[in-house]
Structures are given as C-alpha cells and as structure tokens.
Amino acid sequence: MVLLFSPAARAAAITEYLLPPGQSGLPQGVAFQGANYVWFTEFGSYDKVGRLNQGTAEIVEFKMLTGSRPWDLAYENPGGGSENIWFTMAGRDKIATILMSAGAFNLVEWSLSSNANPRGIDVQLGTAPNRFVWFAEFGKSAIGKFDPGDAAGTVVEWSLPDSNAHPLDILYLPNSVAIIFGEPDS
C-alpha cells in the first residue's frame, strides 16, 4: 500500500493506493517525478520498483532479479529529454537506474564492492564533472560516490570512523559541500 499525505490549511487528506495483488508489498523508499508520478521500492522478497500515476491511480511495477532487495531511490532530470530513477539494490551490492526517454524504460546496473549492502541514495545534479550519485553503504559502514558520466563506472568509497555506523540514508545538500547521512548504530 502506498499512502500520500496532503496537508491543507485546516484539514489533511490521506489517499491510499493498493498495490497490485499477488507478489507486491513492503514499500520502502519514495521519490517524486514531477507532479504526477510517485516512485517507490518494494523491499524484501518482492524485488520490485514501482511507479504510481496519481492522476489515474495506475501502478506499474518493474521486477528486478531475485534477491535484489531495492531499498531507496532518487529522481533525476538531467535534461535533454531523459529522466532517471536511481536506486540501491541492497541484496546484490549494486546501484542501478531506470533510464526514461521517449516513453522507453531501460535498466542499467553498476556493481559495488562485496558486502556494501547499499541503502540510501541521492543525486547531486549538475554537469560533468559536478554530477554524482551518492549512496550509503550499510554493510561496510561507508559512504560512496559514483559519476554517471564515467565510462569506467568508477566508484569512490569513504569508510566511516566507526565501523559499526551502518548508514541507512543519505542526502546531498545543493549549493553546499555537505552530505548528510544517518548512522542508526552509532
């Protein structure tokens, strides 16, 4: 089930959208694409990324490989008619994107180091060399950075001072040099 909360001056409305029956469930991360679409991950054994059209209530699910366990996602509009949904695959030590262009959807994946167990993800919008995807590596207690324009797919990782930090989420703050992340086990 996906719930959207719309606060108003005097009252709030909660709209509930049921996921398709069968192998759906456990919505985790959420990202907005413009005013109409809400993307979400289906963590656990469901291994899906979903997209809700708020105007029609249609839900489209994209099935990942078994064991992917998508956790969090972030929306990016780099221009040029393309849009991207970046997400982490906690169970496969990968980050991935669904590239959207002219109504087509293409999945691209990048491998991280073993036991990374990536969770939170965010996008630093910009043009090369200032466009990066940032992510939290729960399993390695590290923060990672990926340059989508790097043909070699180079990932840079920084280990956190506390090896038991296990960061879950990450946020890039535009117009600053700050990356904020949460350490639930510190």
Backbone as JSON, one array per atom type, in Angstrom:
{
  "sequence": "MVLLFSPAARAAAITEYLLPPGQSGLPQGVAFQGANYVWFTEFGSYDKVGRLNQGTAEIVEFKMLTGSRPWDLAYENPGGGSENIWFTMAGRDKIATILMSAGAFNLVEWSLSSNANPRGIDVQLGTAPNRFVWFAEFGKSAIGKFDPGDAAGTVVEWSLPDSNAHPLDILYLPNSVAIIFGEPDS",
  "N": [[0.84, -1.16, 0.0], [0.55, 2.21, -0.8], [0.72, 5.33, 0.64], [-0.34, 8.67, 0.43], [0.11, 11.79, 1.83], [-1.55, 14.78, 2.11], [-1.2, 17.81, 3.26], [-3.33, 20.45, 4.32], [-4.65, 23.79, 4.85], [-6.58, 23.63, 6.96], [-7.32, 21.01, 7.14], [-6.26, 17.65, 6.56], [-5.55, 15.32, 3.96], [-5.48, 11.89, 3.33], [-4.54, 9.69, 0.92], [-5.03, 6.45, -0.17], [-3.4, 3.93, -1.93], [-3.72, 0.82, -3.26], [-1.43, -1.8, -3.76], [-0.79, -3.86, -6.65], [-2.43, -7.06, -6.63], [-1.07, -10.17, -5.36], [2.31, -10.82, -5.8], [3.33, -8.35, -4.38], [4.39, -5.69, -2.28], [5.57, -4.27, 0.87], [6.45, -1.39, 0.61], [9.18, 0.86, 0.48], [11.48, 3.01, -0.05], [10.79, 6.33, -1.37], [10.19, 8.52, -4.1], [9.57, 11.51, -5.91], [8.43, 12.23, -9.18], [8.07, 14.89, -10.9], [4.78, 16.38, -10.82], [2.94, 14.34, -11.02], [3.83, 11.61, -10.77], [4.77, 9.02, -8.49], [7.44, 7.27, -7.32], [8.5, 4.14, -5.95], [10.16, 1.75, -3.86], [9.99, -1.81, -3.52], [10.79, -3.52, -1.04], [12.42, -6.43, 0.37], [11.38, -9.78, -0.28], [10.13, -9.18, -2.61], [11.31, -7.62, -4.59], [11.0, -5.37, -6.42], [10.56, -2.27, -8.25], [8.36, 0.36, -8.17], [5.92, 2.46, -9.87], [3.64, 4.97, -9.36], [0.92, 6.53, -10.86], [-0.52, 9.36, -9.98], [-2.71, 10.68, -11.05], [-4.24, 8.79, -12.48], [-4.24, 6.59, -10.85], [-2.93, 4.35, -11.64], [-0.61, 1.72, -11.25], [2.59, 0.76, -12.03], [4.83, -1.89, -12.08], [8.26, -2.76, -11.86], [10.05, -5.53, -12.23], [12.84, -6.8, -10.54], [15.92, -8.75, -10.48], [15.8, -11.79, -8.57], [16.42, -11.48, -5.13], [17.42, -8.9, -5.17], [16.46, -6.81, -3.54], [15.56, -3.91, -3.52], [16.07, -0.74, -2.02], [16.15, 2.21, -1.53], [15.42, 5.25, -3.41], [16.03, 7.82, -5.9], [15.1, 10.66, -7.79], [16.05, 12.0, -10.95], [16.46, 14.62, -13.24], [18.24, 15.19, -15.79], [17.98, 16.68, -18.08], [17.66, 17.22, -21.64], [15.6, 15.6, -22.52], [15.61, 13.2, -21.17], [15.06, 11.21, -18.22], [15.84, 9.97, -14.97], [15.59, 7.3, -12.62], [17.22, 6.59, -9.84], [18.42, 3.9, -7.84], [19.07, 1.78, -4.99], [20.32, -1.55, -4.68], [20.12, -3.5, -2.23], [20.49, -6.21, -1.68], [22.12, -7.18, -3.7], [24.45, -5.77, -3.83], [24.61, -3.41, -5.47], [24.14, -0.38, -7.39], [21.6, 1.15, -9.31], [19.87, 2.33, -12.26], [16.84, 3.39, -13.71], [16.46, 4.34, -16.82], [14.67, 6.78, -18.47], [13.3, 7.62, -21.48], [11.66, 9.09, -24.13], [9.32, 7.57, -23.62], [10.32, 5.02, -23.23], [11.78, 2.52, -21.1], [14.77, 1.72, -19.57], [16.93, -0.45, -17.87], [19.9, -0.06, -16.04], [22.78, -1.25, -14.4], [25.28, -1.0, -11.79], [28.04, -2.49, -10.25], [29.02, -2.7, -6.84], [31.49, -2.84, -4.2], [32.07, -5.97, -2.5], [29.74, -6.97, 0.01], [28.69, -4.42, 0.43], [26.0, -3.65, 0.72], [24.09, -1.5, -0.05], [22.05, 1.3, 0.89], [20.52, 4.1, 1.43], [20.18, 6.7, -1.1], [21.1, 9.46, -3.18], [21.04, 12.21, -5.53], [23.42, 14.35, -6.91], [22.8, 16.98, -8.65], [23.86, 18.32, -11.74], [26.38, 19.21, -14.16], [28.97, 17.36, -15.79], [32.14, 18.07, -14.45], [30.59, 17.78, -12.13], [28.41, 16.15, -11.36], [26.99, 13.71, -9.52], [26.19, 10.51, -8.04], [25.27, 9.75, -4.86], [25.6, 7.45, -2.14], [24.68, 5.38, 0.66], [26.52, 2.93, 2.31], [25.52, 0.44, 4.01], [26.4, -2.13, 4.88], [29.21, -1.96, 4.86], [29.76, 0.18, 6.41], [30.2, 2.75, 5.18], [30.42, 5.57, 2.9], [29.5, 6.19, -0.42], [30.37, 7.34, -3.74], [29.43, 7.95, -7.06], [30.14, 8.57, -10.44], [28.05, 9.18, -13.0], [28.8, 9.81, -15.58], [31.21, 8.67, -16.04], [32.78, 6.45, -18.0], [34.12, 4.17, -17.18], [32.86, 3.44, -14.89], [33.64, 4.06, -12.26], [33.7, 3.85, -8.75], [33.86, 5.67, -5.77], [34.74, 5.23, -2.42], [34.28, 6.04, 1.03], [35.32, 5.08, 4.1], [33.63, 5.09, 7.19], [34.47, 6.58, 10.41], [33.57, 5.01, 12.57], [33.27, 1.65, 12.59], [30.93, 0.34, 13.0], [28.87, 1.93, 12.2], [26.91, 1.8, 10.1], [25.31, 3.3, 7.94], [22.07, 4.38, 6.91], [20.6, 6.19, 5.34], [20.98, 8.95, 3.05], [21.69, 12.31, 2.12], [22.14, 14.79, -0.23], [23.06, 18.13, -0.1], [22.17, 20.75, -2.04], [24.1, 23.47, -3.44], [26.07, 23.56, -1.51], [28.7, 22.08, 0.42], [28.01, 19.88, 1.73], [27.18, 16.6, 2.8], [24.71, 14.72, 4.12], [24.09, 12.1, 6.38], [22.57, 9.27, 8.01], [23.37, 7.46, 10.97], [22.36, 4.76, 12.38], [23.35, 2.88, 14.24], [25.36, 4.0, 15.73]],
  "CA": [[0.0, 0.0, 0.0], [1.25, 3.48, -0.85], [-0.11, 6.38, 1.21], [0.1, 10.04, 0.18], [-0.45, 12.72, 2.79], [-1.63, 16.12, 1.54], [-1.64, 18.75, 4.29], [-4.03, 21.66, 3.88], [-4.71, 24.79, 5.91], [-7.39, 23.21, 8.1], [-7.54, 19.57, 7.16], [-5.3, 16.88, 5.77], [-6.15, 14.19, 3.26], [-4.6, 10.76, 3.07], [-5.05, 8.86, -0.17], [-4.43, 5.11, -0.11], [-3.35, 3.22, -3.2], [-3.37, -0.57, -3.03], [-0.53, -2.38, -4.74], [-1.42, -4.97, -7.37], [-2.48, -8.29, -5.83], [-0.05, -11.18, -5.67], [3.66, -10.59, -5.29], [3.61, -6.94, -4.16], [4.34, -5.29, -0.89], [6.67, -3.65, 1.61], [7.03, -0.17, 0.05], [10.28, 1.35, 1.31], [11.87, 4.35, -0.45], [9.82, 7.07, -2.17], [10.7, 9.69, -4.82], [8.58, 12.13, -6.77], [8.79, 12.63, -10.53], [7.12, 15.92, -11.25], [3.58, 16.48, -10.0], [2.03, 13.21, -11.2], [4.32, 10.26, -10.5], [5.46, 8.67, -7.26], [8.2, 6.03, -7.45], [8.74, 3.51, -4.66], [10.79, 0.43, -3.91], [9.3, -2.88, -2.81], [11.89, -4.22, -0.39], [12.13, -7.79, 0.84], [11.42, -10.81, -1.32], [9.32, -8.75, -3.75], [12.3, -7.24, -5.6], [10.39, -4.53, -7.46], [10.47, -0.82, -8.18], [7.04, 0.69, -8.69], [5.6, 3.85, -10.2], [2.23, 5.3, -9.22], [0.41, 7.72, -11.53], [-1.54, 9.88, -9.07], [-3.88, 11.11, -11.81], [-5.07, 7.66, -12.91], [-4.08, 5.54, -9.84], [-2.27, 3.19, -12.23], [0.68, 1.34, -10.69], [3.42, -0.08, -12.9], [5.92, -2.46, -11.3], [9.41, -3.24, -12.62], [10.62, -6.66, -11.49], [14.3, -6.94, -10.53], [16.35, -10.12, -10.24], [15.53, -12.29, -7.22], [17.46, -11.14, -4.16], [17.9, -7.53, -5.37], [16.04, -6.03, -2.37], [15.71, -2.46, -3.71], [15.83, -0.07, -0.74], [15.83, 3.63, -1.63], [15.57, 5.76, -4.76], [16.1, 9.26, -6.11], [14.73, 11.08, -9.14], [16.97, 12.96, -11.57], [16.11, 15.11, -14.56], [19.43, 15.87, -16.29], [17.67, 17.45, -19.28], [17.83, 16.53, -22.91], [14.5, 14.67, -22.77], [15.72, 11.96, -20.41], [14.87, 11.26, -16.78], [16.39, 8.77, -14.36], [15.29, 6.91, -11.26], [18.37, 5.88, -9.28], [18.05, 3.16, -6.64], [20.05, 0.84, -4.46], [19.95, -2.96, -4.58], [20.81, -3.91, -1.01], [20.8, -7.64, -1.7], [23.05, -7.55, -4.77], [25.6, -4.86, -3.79], [24.6, -2.64, -6.72], [23.25, 0.75, -7.6], [21.0, 0.98, -10.64], [18.99, 3.4, -12.7], [15.88, 3.18, -14.78], [16.56, 5.48, -17.73], [13.4, 7.01, -19.16], [13.45, 8.52, -22.62], [10.66, 8.87, -25.19], [8.39, 6.52, -23.24], [11.01, 3.74, -23.04], [12.42, 2.33, -19.8], [15.93, 0.83, -19.67], [17.6, -0.67, -16.59], [21.35, -0.15, -16.07], [23.28, -1.54, -13.06], [26.71, -0.91, -11.51], [28.42, -3.28, -9.08], [29.81, -2.11, -5.76], [32.35, -3.85, -3.58], [31.37, -7.03, -1.78], [29.15, -6.65, 1.32], [28.35, -3.0, 0.55], [24.62, -3.57, 1.19], [23.72, -0.08, -0.15], [20.7, 1.65, 1.33], [20.09, 5.4, 0.96], [20.79, 7.21, -2.33], [20.68, 10.79, -3.6], [21.71, 12.65, -6.75], [23.96, 15.7, -6.98], [22.51, 17.43, -10.01], [24.86, 19.2, -12.32], [27.01, 18.69, -15.36], [30.31, 16.85, -15.52], [32.47, 17.0, -13.51], [29.89, 18.01, -10.87], [27.17, 15.36, -11.29], [27.33, 12.46, -8.84], [25.2, 9.76, -7.29], [25.8, 9.45, -3.53], [24.85, 6.36, -1.52], [25.13, 4.9, 1.97], [26.83, 1.5, 2.31], [25.18, -0.07, 5.34], [27.21, -3.3, 5.22], [30.62, -1.62, 5.02], [29.86, 1.44, 7.18], [30.9, 3.67, 4.29], [29.67, 6.43, 2.0], [30.03, 6.03, -1.77], [30.07, 8.34, -4.77], [29.54, 7.4, -8.41], [30.0, 9.55, -11.51], [27.36, 8.51, -14.1], [29.44, 10.11, -16.85], [32.48, 7.95, -16.11], [32.58, 5.22, -18.77], [34.71, 3.04, -16.45], [31.99, 3.09, -13.76], [34.43, 4.15, -11.03], [33.01, 4.17, -7.5], [34.76, 6.09, -4.71], [34.15, 4.93, -1.12], [34.94, 6.55, 2.22], [34.93, 4.35, 5.31], [33.31, 5.97, 8.32], [35.36, 6.31, 11.54], [33.01, 3.94, 13.39], [32.99, 0.52, 11.7], [29.58, -0.13, 13.28], [27.95, 3.05, 11.93], [25.83, 1.27, 9.24], [24.42, 4.38, 7.49], [20.86, 3.95, 6.21], [20.08, 7.17, 4.39], [21.95, 9.98, 2.68], [21.07, 13.47, 1.5], [23.05, 15.79, -0.76], [22.51, 19.48, 0.02], [22.61, 21.59, -3.15], [24.75, 24.75, -3.13], [26.92, 23.46, -0.32], [29.66, 20.97, 0.33], [27.58, 18.96, 2.78], [26.47, 15.36, 2.58], [24.16, 14.33, 5.44], [23.68, 10.7, 6.42], [22.19, 8.8, 9.33], [24.07, 6.29, 11.5], [21.49, 4.26, 13.43], [24.01, 2.02, 15.21], [26.47, 4.7, 16.4]],
  "C": [[0.89, 1.23, 0.0], [0.28, 4.53, -0.34], [0.48, 7.73, 0.87], [-0.64, 10.96, 1.13], [-0.41, 14.11, 2.18], [-2.12, 17.09, 2.6], [-2.32, 19.96, 3.66], [-4.12, 22.6, 5.08], [-5.46, 24.29, 7.14], [-7.57, 21.71, 8.2], [-6.47, 18.9, 6.3], [-6.03, 15.71, 5.12], [-5.1, 13.12, 3.06], [-5.26, 9.91, 2.0], [-4.3, 7.54, -0.15], [-4.53, 4.46, -1.48], [-2.91, 1.79, -2.91], [-2.46, -1.06, -4.13], [-1.23, -3.52, -5.45], [-1.4, -6.24, -6.53], [-1.38, -9.27, -6.26], [1.27, -10.82, -5.02], [4.01, -9.1, -5.23], [3.63, -6.67, -2.68], [5.6, -4.65, -0.38], [7.27, -2.42, 0.92], [8.06, 0.41, 1.01], [10.61, 2.8, 0.93], [10.82, 4.99, -1.35], [10.53, 8.24, -2.84], [9.61, 10.21, -5.74], [9.19, 12.49, -8.11], [7.74, 13.64, -10.98], [5.91, 15.91, -10.33], [2.73, 15.22, -10.03], [2.53, 11.86, -10.72], [5.03, 10.14, -9.16], [6.13, 7.32, -7.5], [8.43, 5.47, -6.06], [9.43, 2.17, -4.87], [9.92, -0.55, -3.14], [10.38, -3.81, -2.27], [11.45, -5.62, 0.04], [12.2, -8.76, -0.33], [10.65, -10.4, -2.57], [10.18, -8.23, -4.9], [11.72, -6.43, -6.76], [10.61, -3.05, -7.17], [9.15, -0.48, -8.83], [6.89, 2.16, -8.99], [4.09, 4.03, -10.15], [1.94, 6.58, -9.99], [-0.73, 8.24, -10.66], [-2.81, 10.29, -9.8], [-4.81, 9.97, -12.17], [-5.09, 6.52, -11.88], [-3.46, 4.27, -10.41], [-0.91, 2.98, -11.57], [1.36, 0.39, -11.66], [4.57, -0.58, -12.03], [7.0, -3.0, -12.23], [10.09, -4.3, -11.77], [12.13, -6.7, -11.65], [14.66, -8.41, -10.35], [16.09, -10.52, -8.79], [16.72, -11.96, -6.32], [17.99, -9.73, -4.28], [17.62, -6.64, -4.14], [16.25, -4.52, -2.55], [15.27, -1.72, -2.44], [15.34, 1.37, -0.91], [16.0, 4.08, -3.07], [15.57, 7.27, -4.78], [15.8, 9.57, -7.57], [15.74, 12.11, -9.66], [16.44, 13.33, -12.95], [17.31, 15.88, -15.1], [19.2, 16.7, -17.54], [17.86, 16.62, -20.53], [16.76, 15.5, -23.19], [14.6, 13.36, -22.02], [15.51, 12.23, -18.93], [15.37, 9.94, -16.21], [15.83, 8.55, -12.97], [16.48, 6.07, -10.8], [17.91, 5.12, -8.05], [19.15, 2.2, -6.24], [19.47, -0.56, -4.46], [20.73, -3.55, -3.41], [21.26, -5.37, -1.05], [21.82, -8.07, -2.75], [24.27, -6.65, -4.83], [25.72, -4.06, -5.09], [23.82, -1.35, -6.53], [22.76, 0.61, -9.04], [20.19, 2.22, -10.98], [18.03, 2.85, -13.74], [15.93, 4.45, -15.61], [15.25, 5.6, -18.49], [13.63, 8.02, -20.27], [12.43, 8.13, -23.69], [9.74, 7.69, -24.88], [9.02, 5.15, -23.02], [11.7, 3.72, -21.68], [13.56, 1.33, -19.98], [16.62, 0.76, -18.32], [19.1, -0.81, -16.82], [21.83, -0.32, -14.63], [24.79, -1.35, -12.99], [27.0, -1.67, -10.23], [29.25, -2.46, -8.12], [30.7, -3.2, -5.17], [31.51, -4.82, -2.75], [30.92, -6.55, -0.39], [28.84, -5.17, 1.51], [26.95, -2.81, 1.14], [24.12, -2.13, 1.15], [22.27, 0.16, 0.25], [20.29, 3.0, 0.74], [20.84, 5.85, -0.28], [20.25, 8.61, -2.61], [21.53, 11.21, -4.79], [22.16, 14.09, -6.58], [23.8, 16.15, -8.41], [23.59, 18.37, -10.49], [25.37, 18.6, -13.62], [28.42, 18.26, -15.0], [31.27, 18.04, -15.4], [31.73, 17.12, -12.18], [28.54, 17.32, -10.79], [27.53, 14.01, -10.71], [26.09, 11.81, -8.24], [25.88, 9.37, -5.98], [24.97, 8.34, -2.91], [25.51, 5.94, -0.21], [25.35, 3.39, 1.89], [26.68, 0.96, 3.73], [26.13, -1.18, 5.77], [28.66, -2.99, 5.5], [30.84, -0.41, 5.9], [30.68, 2.46, 6.4], [29.9, 4.52, 3.52], [30.31, 6.29, 0.63], [29.58, 7.13, -2.69], [30.35, 7.71, -6.13], [29.31, 8.52, -9.41], [29.33, 8.87, -12.7], [27.98, 8.78, -15.46], [30.76, 9.39, -17.06], [32.26, 6.61, -16.81], [33.13, 3.99, -18.04], [33.85, 2.61, -15.26], [32.7, 3.14, -12.42], [33.57, 4.58, -9.85], [34.08, 4.55, -6.48], [34.04, 5.84, -3.39], [34.98, 5.56, -0.01], [34.43, 5.76, 3.41], [34.66, 5.36, 6.42], [34.21, 5.62, 9.51], [34.88, 5.17, 12.44], [32.61, 2.78, 12.47], [31.62, -0.1, 11.95], [28.53, 0.94, 13.01], [26.73, 2.6, 11.12], [24.86, 2.36, 8.79], [23.26, 3.83, 6.66], [20.4, 4.91, 5.13], [21.15, 8.22, 4.12], [21.21, 11.09, 1.95], [22.16, 14.42, 1.04], [22.37, 17.14, -0.65], [23.04, 20.34, -1.11], [23.22, 22.9, -2.65], [25.56, 24.73, -1.85], [27.93, 22.35, -0.56], [29.27, 19.87, 1.31], [26.86, 17.73, 2.22], [25.99, 14.94, 3.97], [23.75, 12.87, 5.35], [23.4, 10.3, 7.84], [22.95, 7.54, 9.7], [23.25, 5.71, 12.65], [22.19, 3.44, 14.52], [25.14, 2.69, 15.96], [26.05, 5.24, 17.74]]
}
